[in-house]
Amino acid sequence: MWFQDISRLFEKRSDPQHLHALVEMSSEALDTLPVGAIRLGADGTVLGYNQTESRLSGLSPSRVIGRNFFSEIAPCTNVREFAGEFHDGVRRGELYAVFPFLFNFKPNPKLVTVTMYLYKPTGNVWVLIKSDLGAPGVPS
């Protein structure tokens, strides 16, 4: 296992070095992570989508890769707190954010914790999504 303590991926740290391992992971290794992992191009196009995220979202990787995450795949994320943070970070050339987000799915909203990280050498943004099942006020 690449990450001994997955919870570290969702803690804001002064230095995101611990996230560099994502870049070196094969698709197969990414699929073993217990959290959703999405790799986006600077324009928001989905470049990678692991099996855990596929299970969380109900969307197969073949259905999402090559499409815009914010406008075509998850339009509920096209808000200041998510897409705005993404676009601002890409524009600055620096992005490392950890925040809660509510996917307002009907009839079962899903509270998650999101980590977004821009890997400068490629310009790709990694979006990690951890389901917060059992969070107060959110059905599991």
C-alpha positions in Angstrom: 0.0 0.0 0.0 1.4 3.4 -1.0 -0.2 5.3 1.9 -0.1 3.7 5.3 -2.4 6.3 6.7 -5.1 7.4 4.2 -6.4 10.0 6.6 -3.1 12.0 6.0 -4.4 12.7 2.5 -7.2 14.8 3.9 -5.2 16.8 6.4 -4.0 20.2 5.3 -0.3 20.4 5.8 2.2 23.2 5.1 4.0 20.9 2.6 2.0 18.6 0.3 5.0 16.3 -0.3 3.0 13.3 0.9 0.8 13.7 -2.2 3.6 13.3 -4.7 3.3 9.5 -4.5 0.0 9.7 -6.4 1.8 10.8 -9.5 4.0 7.7 -9.5 1.1 5.2 -8.9 -0.1 3.0 -11.7 -3.8 2.9 -12.6 -4.0 -0.5 -10.9 -2.5 0.9 -7.7 -4.8 3.9 -7.8 -7.7 1.5 -8.0 -6.7 0.0 -4.7 -7.0 3.3 -2.8 -10.1 3.4 -0.5 -10.8 7.0 -1.7 -11.9 8.5 -5.0 -8.9 9.7 -7.1 -9.5 11.9 -10.1 -6.8 13.5 -12.3 -7.8 16.6 -14.1 -6.1 18.7 -16.8 -5.7 22.4 -16.3 -9.0 23.0 -18.2 -11.0 20.5 -16.0 -10.9 17.6 -18.4 -10.9 14.2 -16.6 -7.6 12.4 -17.4 -7.9 9.7 -14.8 -10.7 8.2 -12.6 -10.2 5.4 -10.2 -12.5 2.5 -9.4 -13.3 3.8 -5.9 -14.6 7.1 -7.4 -16.5 5.1 -9.9 -18.3 3.2 -7.1 -18.9 6.5 -5.2 -20.3 8.3 -8.2 -21.9 5.4 -10.1 -20.1 6.5 -13.2 -17.6 4.3 -15.1 -14.1 5.7 -16.0 -14.9 5.2 -19.7 -17.9 7.4 -19.3 -16.0 10.3 -17.7 -12.5 10.3 -19.1 -12.1 13.0 -21.7 -15.0 15.1 -20.5 -15.1 18.2 -18.4 -15.5 17.4 -14.7 -17.2 20.7 -13.8 -19.7 21.1 -16.6 -20.4 17.5 -17.8 -19.6 15.1 -15.0 -20.4 16.8 -11.7 -22.1 20.2 -12.5 -22.9 20.5 -8.8 -19.2 21.2 -8.3 -19.3 24.2 -10.6 -19.5 26.6 -7.7 -17.0 29.0 -6.1 -16.0 26.6 -3.3 -15.0 23.9 -5.7 -14.5 24.9 -9.3 -13.6 28.4 -8.3 -10.8 27.1 -6.0 -9.6 24.8 -8.9 -9.5 27.6 -11.5 -7.8 30.1 -9.1 -5.2 27.5 -8.2 -4.5 26.6 -11.8 -4.2 30.3 -12.7 -1.7 30.8 -9.8 0.2 27.7 -10.6 -0.3 26.5 -7.1 -3.1 24.6 -5.5 -3.4 22.6 -2.3 -6.8 22.7 -0.6 -8.7 20.4 1.8 -12.4 21.2 2.4 -15.8 19.6 3.1 -18.3 19.4 0.2 -21.9 18.3 0.0 -22.9 16.5 -3.2 -26.6 17.3 -3.1 -27.7 14.0 -4.7 -31.5 13.4 -4.5 -32.7 11.7 -2.4 -29.4 11.0 -0.6 -27.0 13.9 -0.3 -23.4 12.8 0.2 -21.0 14.7 2.5 -17.4 14.3 1.5 -13.9 15.7 2.2 -12.0 16.9 -0.8 -8.3 17.3 -1.3 -7.2 19.2 -4.4 -3.5 19.3 -5.3 -1.8 20.8 -8.4 1.3 18.8 -9.4 3.4 21.5 -11.0 5.7 19.4 -13.3 2.6 18.2 -15.3 0.1 20.9 -14.5 -2.5 18.2 -13.6 -4.7 18.6 -10.6 -5.5 15.6 -8.4 -8.9 15.6 -6.7 -9.2 13.1 -3.9 -12.7 12.4 -2.4 -13.4 10.6 0.8 -17.0 9.8 1.7 -17.9 11.0 5.2 -20.5 8.4 5.9 -22.4 8.8 9.1 -21.6 12.6 9.4 -24.2 14.4 11.5 -27.3 15.3 9.5 -26.3 13.4 6.4 -27.8 10.0 5.7 -25.4 7.1 5.3 
